Amino acid sequence: MKIKISKHPKALLIACLVSLLTIGNPSVSQTLDFSESWYAYQAMKTKANSKPMTWDRLPDWSGVWTGSPDYLPYYRLDKDGSLIVRVSPKNTTETSKIAAPLTAEYQAKAIKVLQDRSKGIDWDYVSNCIPAGFPRWVASGYLKEFALTPNMVWMLNEEQSEVRRVYTDGREHTPRDEAYPLFEGDTVGFWDGDTLVVHTVDNKAGTWDRSGTAYSDQVNTIERIKRISDTVIEDQMTIYDKLSLTKPWNLTVHFKRVTEPTDLRIRMFSCNENNNVVQDATGNTRHVLPGEAGYKDPNLIAQPTQNQTR
């Protein structure tokens, strides 16, 4: 692409901005192909003969719930340097005991993260107050709430006050010429009895947790979410990602109801307000200590001034 150089600084700046906006970045894009998961989702919808939900038929998902990274395969390096999955009493679901079908590229990425950690280099982007994003949202150990209406379901995560919006009013995904990657993706769903069936596309690339495995910005998912007991909501996921996975990956996670204290509330918090965790020049996590430049004193949280409250 040729850009005419102008003698005027303002015109030059505009030309540079236009250039940046028109040069595509292949690593950050909308989901280019989600046909496999979409066909499967549509087949489920046809089989369910889904009808519009009504208030009197909505299931009860009230209360405060919590997720856990223990529903993910937890990776370690074997003696030969290959990836293995730790199996322990914490692995309560069968899918948490089996490695995801990672491509060679994403296996290598996971191995590199674990090798760096063995050298004392460890970093997780959520430490920089960036949302966990979806699909990592499901494995977050923070508190969660679910707000159900006939036309939309809100899924709220205490971490970064992240909210997933599942549109159940019959709409389809955002038109492709308007879509772009989002932390929580673009999500539609329908009700199959008391099971919420969910399809999500247009996610940002991320990692499942600190253990090293990642997903690309092409990840798209189907979820079947149902309350299976008084204390458990089950999310049966199928993850599709042609960059990070060699085939679709099935994963089951549970959200467990928090019963004590009975009046527990989820509070909004701003991670960046007093975050003292930074990434240093080596790529490692560093805590800024009192007295060091950039330290944010949690006892001096900014309050609005008198003029701001008027």
C-alpha positions as a printed Julia matrix, in Angstrom:
310×3 Matrix{Float64}:
   0.0     0.0    0.0
   1.42    3.41  -1.02
   0.91    6.45   1.19
   1.56    9.92  -0.13
   3.88   11.78   2.23
   2.61   15.2    3.18
   4.62   18.16   4.4
   1.93   18.86   6.98
   2.43   16.97  10.27
  -1.31   16.65  10.9
  -1.92   15.11   7.48
   1.03   12.78   7.97
  -0.37   11.59  11.3
  -3.77   10.87   9.72
  -2.12    8.94   6.89
  -0.19    6.8    9.37
  -3.35    6.04  11.33
  -5.18    5.02   8.15
  -2.28    2.74   7.28
  -2.39    1.03  10.67
  -6.13    0.53  10.5
  -6.08   -1.01   7.03
  -3.2    -3.43   7.58
  -4.8    -6.6    8.92
  -3.32   -8.46  11.87
  -3.84  -12.18  11.25
  -3.32  -13.06  14.93
  -6.15  -10.83  16.14
  -9.36  -11.36  14.2
 -12.95  -12.46  14.37
 -13.63  -16.19  14.24
 -13.0   -16.92  10.56
 -14.6   -20.37  10.43
 -16.99  -21.72  13.05
 -19.08  -23.8   10.65
 -18.39  -27.12  12.42
 -19.63  -25.95  15.82
 -22.46  -23.9   14.29
 -23.85  -26.91  12.4
 -23.68  -29.0   15.58
 -25.41  -26.24  17.55
 -28.15  -25.87  14.92
 -28.69  -29.65  14.92
 -29.19  -29.53  18.71
 -31.64  -26.68  18.28
 -33.66  -28.55  15.65
 -33.74  -31.72  17.75
 -34.88  -29.78  20.83
 -37.68  -28.1   18.86
 -36.92  -25.15  21.07
 -39.72  -22.71  21.81
 -39.39  -19.21  23.3
 -38.75  -19.37  27.04
 -41.33  -17.97  29.46
 -40.87  -16.69  32.99
 -42.76  -19.59  34.56
 -40.51  -22.21  32.91
 -37.14  -20.69  33.78
 -35.03  -22.95  36.03
 -33.8   -21.7   39.39
 -30.1   -20.83  39.26
 -30.27  -18.29  42.07
 -27.54  -18.02  44.67
 -23.78  -17.53  44.6
 -21.6   -20.13  42.89
 -17.91  -20.73  42.4
 -15.81  -22.35  39.7
 -12.4   -24.0   39.93
  -9.34  -24.58  37.71
  -9.3   -28.16  39.05
 -11.72  -29.06  36.25
  -8.91  -28.44  33.75
  -6.08  -30.84  32.92
  -3.12  -29.64  34.99
   0.1   -29.97  33.01
   3.61  -30.79  34.15
   6.84  -31.63  32.32
   7.82  -35.3   32.24
  11.43  -36.4   32.62
  11.87  -36.32  28.85
  10.49  -32.77  28.66
   7.1   -33.72  27.23
   3.74  -32.63  28.6
   1.94  -34.85  31.09
  -1.27  -34.33  33.05
  -1.18  -34.38  36.83
  -3.82  -36.73  38.2
  -4.73  -36.24  41.84
  -7.81  -36.3   44.1
  -8.48  -32.75  42.88
  -9.31  -34.13  39.43
 -12.97  -34.91  40.11
 -14.11  -35.12  36.48
 -12.89  -37.56  33.84
 -12.1   -34.78  31.36
  -9.71  -33.15  33.87
  -7.55  -36.29  33.77
  -7.0   -36.27  30.0
  -4.78  -33.92  28.03
  -6.4   -31.65  25.49
  -5.62  -32.61  21.85
  -3.14  -29.76  21.4
  -1.47  -29.06  18.08
   2.32  -29.31  17.95
   2.59  -25.51  17.99
   0.5   -25.14  21.14
   2.2   -28.08  22.84
   5.49  -26.27  22.27
   4.04  -23.06  23.7
   2.88  -24.87  26.83
   6.26  -26.56  27.26
   8.03  -23.18  26.94
   5.86  -21.67  29.7
   6.62  -24.57  32.05
  10.33  -24.47  31.2
  10.39  -20.73  31.99
   8.6   -21.36  35.27
  11.25  -23.9   36.26
  13.76  -21.06  35.84
  11.72  -18.74  38.04
  10.06  -16.86  35.18
   6.3   -16.84  35.62
   3.68  -14.42  34.29
  -0.08  -14.51  33.86
  -1.83  -11.7   31.98
  -4.62  -11.48  34.56
  -1.95  -10.13  36.96
  -1.98   -7.03  34.78
  -5.69   -6.51  35.56
  -6.79   -7.84  32.19
 -10.03   -9.89  32.22
  -9.63  -13.65  32.18
 -11.93  -13.72  29.16
 -13.87  -16.65  27.75
 -13.46  -19.62  27.72
 -11.09  -19.2   30.69
 -14.11  -17.62  32.47
 -15.52  -21.08  33.23
 -12.44  -22.2   35.19
 -12.03  -19.04  37.23
 -12.16  -19.74  40.95
 -13.96  -16.49  41.7
 -17.6   -16.19  42.74
 -20.33  -16.28  40.09
 -24.01  -15.42  39.73
 -26.55  -16.25  37.02
 -29.44  -13.94  36.15
 -32.07  -15.6   33.95
 -34.76  -13.91  31.84
 -36.71  -15.35  28.9
 -34.68  -13.39  26.32
 -31.23  -13.22  27.91
 -29.06  -14.89  30.52
 -26.38  -12.9   32.34
 -23.4   -14.84  33.73
 -21.48  -12.7   36.19
 -17.96  -13.38  37.45
 -16.54  -11.54  40.46
 -13.12  -11.42  38.79
 -12.9    -8.1   36.94
 -16.71   -7.96  37.13
 -16.78   -9.94  33.89
 -20.23  -10.49  32.4
 -21.22  -12.95  29.69
 -24.46  -12.14  27.88
 -26.27  -15.09  26.33
 -28.99  -13.9   23.95
 -31.86  -16.41  23.87
 -34.31  -14.26  21.89
 -33.64  -16.03  18.58
 -31.03  -13.69  17.18
 -27.94  -14.98  15.4
 -24.33  -13.9   15.83
 -23.12  -10.42  14.98
 -22.81  -10.06  11.17
 -19.33  -11.01  10.01
 -18.6    -7.57   8.6
 -19.27   -6.06  12.04
 -17.65   -8.72  14.27
 -14.38   -8.4   16.16
 -12.74  -10.29  19.06
 -14.11   -9.66  22.55
 -13.01  -10.76  26.02
 -16.29  -12.66  26.53
 -17.0   -13.4   22.88
 -20.31  -13.09  21.03
 -22.86  -15.52  22.45
 -26.3   -16.83  21.51
 -28.31  -19.66  23.01
 -31.59  -21.5   23.38
 -33.32  -23.61  26.02
 -33.61  -27.37  25.64
 -35.97  -28.0   28.54
 -34.02  -26.84  31.61
 -30.65  -27.04  29.79
 -29.18  -23.83  28.38
 -27.41  -24.54  25.07
 -24.85  -21.86  24.23
 -22.72  -21.03  21.18
 -19.83  -18.56  21.47
 -17.52  -17.09  18.82
 -15.26  -14.03  18.38
 -13.07  -14.46  21.45
  -9.67  -13.03  22.22
  -6.7   -15.36  22.47
  -5.84  -16.39  26.02
  -4.72  -19.11  28.38
  -6.82  -21.57  30.35
  -4.87  -20.93  33.55
  -1.3   -20.45  34.75
  -0.24  -23.99  33.76
   0.67  -22.95  30.26
  -1.99  -24.17  27.84
  -3.4   -21.54  25.54
  -6.2   -21.07  23.02
  -6.2   -18.88  19.94
  -8.54  -16.11  18.86
 -10.24  -18.7   16.63
 -11.66  -20.64  19.59
 -15.42  -21.24  19.47
 -17.55  -23.36  21.76
 -20.8   -25.14  22.44
 -21.96  -25.42  26.04
 -24.8   -27.39  27.6
 -25.41  -25.9   31.03
 -27.79  -27.44  33.55
 -28.36  -27.45  37.28
 -27.89  -31.12  38.15
 -28.42  -30.86  41.93
 -29.16  -28.34  44.66
 -25.49  -27.46  44.85
 -24.07  -28.04  41.34
 -24.52  -26.42  37.94
 -22.78  -28.48  35.25
 -21.3   -27.02  32.06
 -20.55  -29.61  29.36
 -18.35  -27.86  26.83
 -17.1   -28.75  23.38
 -14.2   -26.52  22.35
 -13.29  -25.99  18.7
 -10.03  -24.26  17.74
  -8.26  -25.19  14.52
  -5.09  -23.4   15.6
  -4.64  -24.87  19.08
  -6.52  -28.2   18.83
  -6.24  -31.14  16.44
  -9.91  -31.99  17.01
 -12.84  -30.75  19.14
 -12.18  -31.11  22.86
 -14.82  -32.07  25.43
 -14.52  -30.54  28.89
 -16.91  -30.72  31.86
 -16.78  -28.09  34.61
 -18.94  -27.59  37.69
 -20.09  -24.46  39.45
 -20.7   -25.25  43.11
 -23.16  -23.33  45.23
 -21.7   -21.38  48.15
 -23.9   -21.99  51.19
 -21.89  -20.19  53.9
 -22.29  -17.42  54.74
 -25.93  -17.36  53.73
 -25.89  -13.61  53.05
 -22.78  -13.68  50.83
 -22.69  -10.94  48.19
 -20.54  -10.4   45.13
 -18.83   -7.02  45.25
 -17.58   -5.05  42.29
 -13.85   -4.48  42.47
 -11.3    -2.62  40.37
  -8.12   -4.68  40.12
  -6.13   -1.73  38.8
  -7.05    0.47  41.75
  -4.24   -0.82  43.96
  -2.54   -3.49  41.85
   1.17   -3.8   42.65
   1.95   -6.73  40.36
   3.99   -5.95  37.24
   5.95   -7.86  34.6
   9.67   -7.13  34.72
  12.18   -7.02  31.87
  12.78  -10.79  32.08
   9.08  -11.55  31.68
   8.7   -12.56  35.31
   6.11  -11.49  37.87
   7.33   -8.81  40.29
   5.58   -7.23  43.25
   6.15   -3.51  43.7
   6.95   -3.02  47.39
   6.2    -0.06  49.68
   8.71    2.71  49.05
   9.44    1.64  45.47
   8.49    3.78  42.49
   4.98    3.02  41.27
   3.76    1.48  44.53
   0.01    1.9   45.1
  -0.88    2.09  48.78
  -4.1     0.1   49.39
  -4.77    2.31  52.42
  -4.89    5.38  50.2
  -7.52    4.3   47.69
  -8.55    7.29  45.62
 -11.78    8.91  46.75
 -13.81   11.45  44.75
 -13.14   15.04  45.7
 -15.85   17.31  46.98
 -16.28   18.89  43.56
 -16.64   15.45  41.93
 -19.47   14.45  44.29
 -21.62   17.51  43.6
